[in-house]
Amino acid sequence: MCGPSGSGKSTYARRLEAAGMVRLSFDAELWQRGVTEVPPPAEVRGEIEAALRKRLLALVGAGRDVVLDFSFWSRAMRDDYRGLLAPWGVVPETVYLATDRETVLARVRDRRGSHPDDFVLSDELAASYVDHFEPPTQDEGPLTVVTPS
């Protein structure tokens, strides 16, 4: 999954999960650790990333299909995960939720912090996430662009 906070990644990822994929969610891991504010402390972020990478490789090694419910906001982050999976012969598909800025910001503004996919962000932080997001391109590999209706 790929898109800024509020783009619809988790909703889409849960559909894939219901169809049989294993969903790994950075936000769910934060929530389970009692972290309810973002961005999290760097140490916590590092611990979660290491745990999710380990789990991803174990699942791939077991032949499972996995959806990573992360923002993958930068090409560098996406390339890093492609490199992580390359030794396994996995060519990941990027599913990009191309939701317009106004919709994303309105969705984030409506959040109440009631569950792992509902982190409250300040207007400034949400806008920064949208404005600094690097949309994926075809030259990165398999890409599906979802434009919510």
C-alpha positions in Angstrom: 0.0 0.0 0.0 1.2 3.5 -0.7 -0.3 6.9 0.1 -0.4 9.6 2.8 -2.4 9.3 6.0 -6.1 9.5 5.2 -5.8 8.2 1.6 -7.7 5.0 2.3 -4.8 2.5 2.5 -6.1 0.7 5.6 -9.6 0.3 4.2 -8.2 -1.2 1.0 -5.6 -3.3 2.8 -8.4 -4.8 5.1 -10.2 -5.9 1.9 -7.0 -7.7 0.8 -6.7 -9.2 4.2 -10.3 -10.5 4.1 -9.4 -12.1 0.7 -6.6 -14.1 2.4 -3.5 -11.9 2.6 -1.7 -11.2 5.8 -1.9 -7.5 6.7 1.1 -5.9 8.5 0.3 -2.5 9.8 2.8 0.0 11.3 -0.1 1.9 12.9 -1.5 -1.3 14.5 1.9 -2.1 16.0 2.1 1.4 17.4 -1.4 1.1 18.9 -0.6 -2.3 20.5 2.4 -0.7 22.2 0.2 2.0 23.6 1.6 4.7 21.4 -1.3 6.9 20.3 0.5 10.0 19.0 2.4 10.3 15.8 5.1 10.7 14.8 6.4 8.1 17.4 9.7 8.3 19.1 12.6 7.2 16.8 13.5 4.3 19.1 9.9 2.9 19.0 9.8 3.4 15.2 13.0 1.5 14.8 11.8 -1.4 17.0 8.5 -1.7 15.1 10.2 -1.5 11.7 12.7 -4.3 12.7 9.8 -6.5 14.0 7.7 -6.0 10.9 10.6 -6.7 8.6 11.3 -9.9 10.4 7.7 -10.9 10.3 7.4 -10.0 6.6 10.4 -12.2 5.7 9.0 -15.1 7.8 5.7 -14.8 6.0 7.2 -14.6 2.6 9.4 -17.6 3.4 6.3 -19.5 4.3 4.8 -18.7 1.0 2.2 -16.2 2.3 0.9 -13.2 0.4 1.4 -10.0 2.5 0.0 -6.5 2.3 2.1 -3.9 3.9 -0.2 -1.2 5.3 2.5 1.5 5.5 2.5 4.9 3.9 5.7 4.2 1.8 5.8 8.0 1.4 9.2 8.0 -0.3 10.7 6.2 -3.2 13.8 5.4 -1.1 11.6 3.6 1.4 9.8 1.6 -1.4 13.2 0.8 -2.9 14.5 -0.4 0.4 11.7 -2.9 0.8 12.1 -4.0 -2.8 15.7 -4.7 -2.0 14.7 -6.6 1.2 12.4 -8.9 -0.9 14.6 -9.3 -4.0 16.6 -12.3 -2.5 13.3 -14.1 -2.1 12.4 -13.6 -5.8 9.5 -11.4 -4.8 8.7 -8.4 -7.0 6.2 -6.4 -4.9 3.3 -4.6 -6.5 2.7 -1.1 -5.3 -0.9 -0.2 -4.8 -1.1 3.6 -4.7 -4.2 5.3 -3.3 -4.3 8.5 -5.3 -6.7 10.4 -3.1 -7.0 14.1 -3.6 -5.5 16.4 -1.0 -8.8 17.9 0.1 -10.3 14.5 0.8 -7.2 13.3 2.6 -7.1 16.3 4.9 -10.8 16.2 5.6 -10.6 12.5 6.5 -7.6 13.2 8.9 -9.5 16.1 10.4 -12.4 13.8 11.2 -10.3 11.3 13.1 -10.9 10.8 16.8 -8.1 8.4 17.9 -10.5 5.5 18.6 -8.6 2.7 16.9 -5.2 2.0 15.2 -6.3 3.4 11.8 -7.6 6.6 13.4 -4.5 8.4 14.6 -5.2 12.1 15.2 -2.8 14.4 13.4 -2.6 18.2 13.5 -3.7 20.0 10.4 -0.1 21.1 9.9 1.4 17.6 10.2 -1.3 16.1 7.9 -0.6 18.8 5.3 3.1 18.1 5.6 2.6 14.4 5.0 0.5 15.1 1.9 2.9 17.8 0.6 6.0 15.7 1.0 4.6 12.5 -0.3 6.5 11.1 -3.4 4.0 9.4 -5.7 5.2 6.1 -7.1 6.0 5.9 -10.8 5.9 3.0 -13.4 9.6 2.7 -13.4 9.6 1.4 -9.8 7.9 -1.8 -10.9 4.4 -3.2 -10.9 2.0 -0.4 -10.0 -1.7 -0.2 -9.5 -3.2 3.3 -9.0 -6.5 3.4 -7.2 -8.4 6.6 -7.5 -11.3 6.6 -5.0 -14.6 7.7 -6.4 
